[in-house]
Amino acid sequence: MKEIVKNRQFWRTLMTLVIPIVSVPLSFFCAFVLKLPPMWVYFVICMDEFWKIPFVLRYYRSYDWIRNITR
């Protein structure tokens, strides 16, 4: 059960850090400062997945997400 909580905690932390700290300010900057068209602002909003890649790869390579289901 401890592994499940740790896995859930990683994803929750990642989502609460990337979205408000990176994605929202960058979208605001592109929309109101650079005055980009809505299609480009939408593209910037969707780019939050790319900001998560280094963290997810590091978590994936640590093998903390693997659980022994045969015990």
N, C-alpha and C positions, 0 to 999 in steps of 0.2 A: 504494500500500500504506500510505503514511503517513496518508492520510485515513481508512482503515478502522480503523487503530489509534486515531486521535484520536476517532472516533465511538464505538468500543467503550469507550474510556477514560472518555468522558463518561457513558455509561450505567452503567458500573461504579461510578464515583465517586458518581453520584446515588443508586444503590441502597445503597451502603455508608454514605452519610450520612443519608438519610431514614429508613431502617428502624430502625437502632439508636439514632439520636439523637431522633427524633420519635415514631415509631409504637410502639415497645416501651415507652418510659417512659409515654407517654400511656395506653396500654392497661393497664399495671400500675396507674397512678393510678386509672383508672376502675374497675378490677376490685376492688382491695384497699382503696383509700381511700374512694372514693365508693360502693362496693359495689353497682354497677349490675348488672342481670340479664345473663346470658350473651349474650342477643341484642344488647344495646346494646354490650357489650364487643367482640363480633364486628363490629358496625358501625364502631366506632372503629378497629379493626384494618384494616378495609377502606378507611378514609379516607386511608390513606397515599398513595393515588393523587392526592388533592386537594392534598396538600402538594407533590407533584412538578410540578404544573401551571405555576407561575411559571418554574421552571427549564427545563422543556421548551419553553414558549412562547418564552423568550429564545433558546434554542438553535435553535429552528425559524426564528425571524426573522433569525438571523445567517447563514443559508444555508450553514453549514459542513458540513451533512449532504449537500449536493448534490455529486455526482461526475460528471465528464464521462466517460461510458462509450464515447464515440466515438473517443477518441484511440488 
